[in-house]
Amino acid sequence: MPLATIPSAIGFGYLADRSGQRRRIMACLLPAGAIALAMVVWSSSLFGLYAALLLYGLSGKLVIDPLLIASVAEQTDARAHGKAFALLNFAGTVSMVLAPTITGLIVDITGSFNSGFFLAALLQATAWVLLLSMRTRESVKTEERHAS
């Protein structure tokens, strides 16, 4: 997975910078990551598990993070960057603390990691829906022009 993540993050970052389509790229990566997480559970062979991990390496959190950071910078006023990045960092840190704890509780209750991976896939799919529902600065400006 890490071997796929590095070139994928660089490649998608380069593509996003060149095309200006960060949001569209993230909208493709988030469901791919969710599918990859679910595939970890669904795979019935070692090859299937490797394929799921490869897909997650190509589309997961470490690939999306640079695009997300650039999007936050793009969507917030320069005077608010400190607060925006602090909030983003806080959310990431909280998830790094809660994820193992919640997964551990799930394993203690169910005796399996499956529900933990399904929960991660569900959260990734939820992030995708939230991304699709977000308004961009451009859409707000367009709405304001039409309202005038």
C-alpha positions in Angstrom: 0.0 0.0 0.0 2.7 2.6 0.8 4.4 1.9 -2.5 1.2 2.8 -4.3 0.4 5.8 -2.1 3.5 7.8 -2.8 3.3 8.0 -6.7 -0.5 8.2 -6.5 -0.4 11.2 -4.1 2.2 12.9 -6.3 0.4 12.1 -9.5 -3.1 13.2 -8.3 -1.6 16.3 -6.7 0.1 17.2 -10.0 -3.1 16.5 -11.9 -5.2 18.6 -9.5 -2.7 21.5 -9.7 -2.6 21.4 -13.5 -6.3 21.0 -14.0 -7.7 22.9 -11.1 -10.2 20.0 -10.5 -9.3 19.1 -6.9 -12.9 18.6 -5.9 -13.7 16.4 -8.9 -10.6 14.3 -8.3 -11.5 13.9 -4.6 -15.1 13.0 -5.7 -13.6 10.1 -7.6 -11.0 9.0 -4.9 -13.4 9.0 -1.9 -15.8 6.3 -3.3 -12.8 4.3 -4.6 -11.4 4.4 -1.1 -14.7 3.3 0.4 -14.9 0.4 -2.0 -11.3 -0.6 -1.2 -12.1 -0.7 2.6 -15.2 -2.8 2.0 -13.2 -5.1 -0.4 -10.8 -5.9 2.5 -13.7 -7.7 4.2 -15.3 -9.1 1.0 -12.1 -10.5 -0.5 -12.0 -14.3 -0.2 -8.4 -14.7 -1.3 -5.0 -13.3 -0.6 -5.0 -11.8 -4.2 -8.3 -10.0 -3.4 -6.9 -8.6 -0.2 -3.8 -7.3 -2.0 -6.0 -5.8 -4.7 -8.1 -4.0 -2.0 -5.0 -2.7 -0.3 -3.5 -1.6 -3.6 -6.8 0.3 -4.5 -6.8 1.9 -1.0 -3.1 2.9 -1.5 -4.0 4.5 -4.8 -7.1 6.3 -3.5 -7.0 6.5 0.3 -6.5 9.1 3.0 -2.8 9.8 2.3 -3.6 10.5 -1.3 -6.6 12.7 -0.5 -5.0 14.7 2.3 -2.8 17.0 0.0 -5.8 17.7 -2.1 -7.9 18.5 0.9 -5.3 20.8 2.3 -5.0 22.7 -1.0 -8.9 22.9 -1.2 -9.1 24.3 2.3 -6.5 26.9 1.4 -8.4 27.7 -1.8 -11.8 28.0 -0.1 -10.9 30.0 2.9 -9.8 33.6 3.2 -6.0 33.9 3.8 -6.7 35.5 7.2 -8.5 32.4 8.3 -5.9 29.8 7.1 -4.5 29.3 10.6 -7.9 28.5 12.1 -9.0 26.4 9.1 -5.8 24.3 9.1 -6.0 23.9 12.9 -9.5 22.6 12.6 -8.5 20.2 9.8 -5.5 19.0 11.9 -7.7 18.6 15.0 -10.2 16.5 13.1 -7.4 14.3 11.7 -5.8 13.9 15.1 -9.1 13.0 16.8 -9.8 10.4 14.2 -6.3 8.9 14.8 -7.1 8.6 18.5 -10.7 7.4 18.1 -10.3 4.9 15.2 -8.1 2.3 17.0 -10.2 2.6 20.2 -13.5 2.2 18.4 -12.2 -0.6 16.2 -10.9 -2.3 19.3 -14.3 -2.1 20.9 -15.9 -3.5 17.8 -13.5 -6.4 17.7 -14.1 -7.1 21.5 -17.9 -7.1 20.9 -18.0 -9.0 17.5 -14.7 -10.9 17.6 -13.9 -9.7 14.1 -12.4 -6.7 12.3 -15.0 -6.8 9.6 -17.4 -4.3 11.2 -14.5 -1.9 11.7 -13.6 -1.9 8.0 -17.3 -1.5 7.1 -17.6 1.4 9.5 -14.5 3.0 7.9 -16.0 2.5 4.4 -19.3 4.1 5.6 -17.4 7.1 7.0 -15.5 7.4 3.7 -18.8 7.3 1.8 -20.2 9.9 4.1 -17.2 12.1 3.4 -18.0 11.7 -0.3 -21.6 12.8 0.2 -20.5 15.8 2.2 -18.0 16.8 -0.4 -20.6 16.6 -3.1 -23.0 18.8 -1.0 -20.4 21.5 -0.2 -20.7 24.9 -1.9 -17.6 26.4 -3.4 -16.7 30.0 -3.4 -17.5 30.1 -7.1 -21.0 28.7 -6.5 -21.7 31.2 -3.7 -20.5 34.1 -6.0 -22.7 32.8 -8.8 -25.7 32.6 -6.5 -25.1 36.1 -5.2 -24.9 37.5 -8.8 -28.2 35.8 -9.7 -29.9 37.1 -6.6 -29.0 40.7 -7.4 
